């Protein structure tokens, strides 16, 4: 029998476990037979950027790897061509096989910042779906009814609202469910919004005579705005590839009421320490002090202690002491003038015209401390001018003629 301490550690941070008794049984059987459990997590590589919200279940996979179990990452090279309809009111455009492969490789590079590579299997759906013919697919579909799928919130709402609901999208949970059969999963990890799909996996395993996987569902981490789901499109995310300085600054921007939630979901903080942090905040400790600890913890997770401390010192210098950062990236130009939107994009401070326009409208863009409010403004390219976006992003504009030889 495994200890209660290990059971509590495995359950920690999960919002729902279906069914919990099966999880405990699987852990006990694994220990008795010295046979590691197979822990599944599926990704649709529709993009290459990973943010810390994606890593809530991935950190649980790492904890289970540290207990001797195997993490199995499913690359949805078939379902990525469909697009997970969960929580969407529109159909996602399909990607090419080459885009999917490139995204998957970049995605895994980032996941290995957390996972133990030696205890991780990476499997592509094409391994099994390429071998299926139409009769196999129809056999999978025959195991479910349309009524079951229209009970799914996303499908039902789109149907009731008269929005497009393509037949291939209804197949998404079926395909994801069969993945569990293909790898004989013992546990599947996912966000709470994935509950329907993961439970389809349990049904599918039962149809194929396998022991049903346990569903471990985790809360969705809110973005730095403290309101919406962390998302690149909302520009409220903390990316793994962000610099230590950017990670630190973004954490410091979260609302105070999100501090405890970030400690719980974005760090390996245990239950006892979480209770201490909650007690500090309840007693009126300055939230900024606790948030600084949170920011250091998150930066240190992906970099190291020295860079976390350096990021804190830089943040304090720029924001508390209102000084310019020691190091500012330089952007060289030959133009005499440049449209502010193009300048923001070309310099790398923004990733799209839409983001640049939005930031100008929000009065978050300045040149030499002068706020830019006109989206059509032409900026004179004088050597040494400081372009600033928000509170954390700076770049020094330089004339190309002045580039060091």
N, C-alpha and C positions, 0 to 999 in steps of 0.2 A: 504493500500500500504506500502510495506517495503521501508526503506530509501535507497537512493543512496549509502550511506556509507556502508550498509550491502551488497548491490549488489556488490560493488567494492571489499569488503573483500572476498566474496565468489568466485569472478572471479580471485582474485589475485593468481598468479603463474601458472594458467592454460595456456597452450599453445594454446589449441583449445577447443571450447565449441560448441557442435552440438546438436540442434541449440540454440544459445544464448537467443533468444526471449522466447523459451520454458522454459529455466531455470528461467527467471524472472517471467514468468507466474506461474510456479510451486511454487516459493517462495511466491508470492503474495497470491495464493490460499491456501497455507499452513497456512499463517498468518491469513487469513480471516476465515478459518474453524477451526483454532487451531488444525490442524492435521499434525503431523510431517511427513516429507518426508522420504522415505526409500532409503538409500544411499548404493549402492552395491560396494563391492570390492572382487574379487576372487583370491584365492591363490591355486597354485598346490604345495602341501607339498612334493616336491621331495628332499628337503633338510631341515635342521633344523636351519641353521644360517640366521639371518636377519641382513642386513647392512643398513646404513643410506640412501642408494640409494633406497631401498625398501620403505622407509617411506615418500617419497615425496607425494604420494596420500593419505597415511595413516594420515599424518598431516592435510590434507584437510578434511578428514573424521572427525577428532577430532574437527576442527573448526566448521563443520556443526553440530556435536553433541552439542557443546557449544551454538549453536543457537537453540537447542531444537529438532534436527532431530535424526533419528535412523540409526546407522551404521550396515550394514549387511555383515558379512564376510562369503563368500562361500568357504568351504573347498572342493577342487576338488578331492574327493576320487575316482571319475570315470575318470576324465580327467588326473589325475596324472598317471594313468595306460597307457595313450596314450602319454602324453608329449606334451606340447604346441610347435607346429612346427614353431611358429613365429621366424624368424631370424635364423633358424637352417638349416644346410645343411645335417644333419644326423638324423636318427630316435633315439629318446631317449629310453633307455631300461626301461621296466615297473618295478614298485615297488610292493612289497607285501602289502596286506591290513594292516598288522601289522606295517610295516615300515611307511606307510602313516599316520596311527593313531599316532604313536610316534612323527613323524615330525610335525604333525598338532598341537599337544599339546605343544610342545616346541616353535613352531612358535607363537602360541597365547600368551604364557607367555611373549614373547618379545613384541608383538603388544600392550599388555596391559600396557607397559611402556609409551605408547602414548595415547591409546584410553581410553574412559570412559567405564568401564566394565558394568556399569548399563544401558548404552544406546547402548550396542552392542549385536546383535544377532549373534550367530555362527550356521551356517546351513551346513549340509553335503549333497552333491549331491545325495547320496544314498537314502535320504528321498523320492525323487521323481523317480529317475531312477530305483530303485529296484522294483517299482510298474509297470513299463512299460514292455510290451511284444514286440515281433518283429513287430507286426503290428503298434504299437505306434511309434516305431523307424522309420519305413519306412514312416509313415505319416509325421514325422518331416523332413526327408530327401527330401520328395516330394515337399517341399516348396521352395527349392533352385535348381539351375541348376549347372552343372559342369562348365559351362562357367563362372558363377559368381565367383566360387572358384579359377579357373585358372587365374582370373584377380588379385588375391592376389599375391603380389610380391614374397613371399617365395615359394608358390606352383608353380608359373610360372617358376621361376628360376630353381628350382629343376627339373621340368619336362623338360625344355629346355636343361639343362645340363646332362640329362640322369641319374640323381641321383634317389635313391629310394624314392618313394612317396606312402606310403601305404594307402589303402582305409580308415583305421580307423583314420588316421591323418586328413583326410578331414572332418571327423565328429567332430573334436575338436571345431571349431567355432559354430557348430550346438548345441552341448551340452552346451557350455558356454552361447549361446544365450538363450536356454530354461531356464537356471538358472534364468534369468531376469523375465521370465513368472512365474516361480515357487514361487518367493518371491515378485512379483509385484513391481519391482524396479522403482523408480522415477529418480534416477541418478546413473550412473555407472562411477566409477573412474578407471583410468588406465594410463599406459605410452603411449606415442605417437605410439609405435610399436604395441599396442593393438587395434588400431583404427578399423581395419577390423572386429575383433571379437566382439567388443562392438557395432558396427553398425549392425551386424547380430542380436544382441539382440534386437535392435529397430525393425528390420524387423519381428522377431519372435513375439514380443508383438503385433505388428499390426495384424499378422495372427490370433492371439488368442483374438482379440478384446480389448486389453488393451491399455491404453494411453502409448505412446512410451517414454522410458527413455531418459534422456539427457546424452550425452557422454561428460565427462570432462577429457581431455587428458593432461598429464603433461610431461615436458621434462625429459629426462634420465640424471641422475647425472653421470658425468664422474668420473672415479676413481682417486686415488691419483696421478697417472701418468699424469693426465690432458688430456689424449688422448682417452683411451678406456673406454667403459662402465664399471662401478664399478662391479667387479666380483671376486668371491673367487678364481676361476681358474687362474686369472691373478695376484692374490695376490696384488691387488690395492684397497682393500676395507677397510672400517672402520666398524667393527662389533658392534652390540649393546652390546654384552657380552665382548668386549675389556675392559681392565682396564682403569681408567681415564688417567693414564700415557700413555698408548698406543694410546688412542684416541687423546690426545693432540699432541703427537709426530707425528702421521700420518697426522693430519691436518696441522701441521707446515711443512710437506714435500710436500704439494701440490704446483704446480707452481703459481707464483704470479698472472698470468692472470686468475686463477680460483677463486680467493678470492671472488669477487662479486657474481659469480655463486653459490658458496657454501653458502654464506649468504642468497641468494634468495631461494635456494632449500632445504638446510639442516637445516635451522633455521626458527623460526617464525617472522623474521624481516619484518616489514611492508614497504610499498612503500616509505613513507617519509624518513625512516631511510636508506633504500637502496640508495636513491638519495644522502643523506649526505655522505655515504661511498664512492659512486662513485666520488663525488666531491673531497673528501680527496685524493683518489688515483690519480685523474686527476691533482691535484695540486702538486703532487710529494711527498706526505707524505710517509715515509719509509714503504714499504709494510709489513715488518716484524712486525711492531707495529699493523697494521690492522689485520694481520694474527693471532697475539697473541690474539686479541679480539675475533676473529672467533673461535679459539681453545677453549678459556675459555667458550664461549657461547655454543658450542657443548657439551663439557664435563658437563657443568652445567645442560643442558637439561636432561641428563640421570643419573646424580649423584646429586651433589649439589655444591654450591658456594665454600665451603671450600675445597672440593676435586679438584675442577677446579684450585683454586689458588695453592694448593699443587703440582698438576701436572705441573703447569707453573714453580714453583720454582725448581722442580726436573729437568725439561727440561733445564732451564737456567744453572743449576749447571753442568749438564752433557755435554751440547753442547756449551754453551757460555763460561763457565769457564773451560771446558775440564776436569772435575773431574768425579770420579766414583759416581754412584748413592748411596744414603745412604743405601738402602735396595736392596740386590741382592738375588734372589732365589738360593737355594742350591740343587745340584743334587748329590746323594751319589752312589758310585760304588765300586765293589770289584775287577773289572778288573785291570790288570796292563797296558793294552793298549786297545784301542777301535777304530774301523774304524770311521773316521770322520762323514760319512753319518749316521751311526747307532747312534753315539753320539748325533748328531743334532736331530734325530727323538726321541730317548729315553728320551732326556732331555726336549722335548716338544717345542724346539725352532723352529722346522720345523714339518710340518704335513704329509710329504711324502718324499720318496727317491728322487722323481723328483724335489721337491722344494729345498731339501738340495743340490742336484747336481747343480742345477741352481745357487744357491747362492754362492757355491764354485767357479763355473766358472766365476761369476761376481765379484769375489774377495771381497765378502761381509762377509766372515767368518774369524775370527781371534781367536787365543789362546794366551793369555798373550801379546796382541798387535802385534803378528806375524801373518800376513795374510796367510791363508791356500789356496794354489792354486791347490793342487793335490787331486782329488776326492778319490783316493785310500789311502790317508794318514792314518797312524795308530798313534793315539794320546796317549802319555804317560799320565796315570792318576795319576798325582801328586796332593796332597792335596792343595786346595786353588787356583788352576789355574782358570783363567777367560775366559770363552767361550763367544764370542760376535758375534751377527749376525746383519748386517746392523749398523745403528746408534743408535738403540733404545732398542735392546734386549740383555740382559746379563744373564749369569748364572755362579755360582761358583761351580766348580767341587770339590767334597769332597770324601775322602776315607771312605768307610762304617765303618771302624774300629774307625774313629774319630767322629762318630755320637754321639751327647750328650745322656748320659744315662738318 
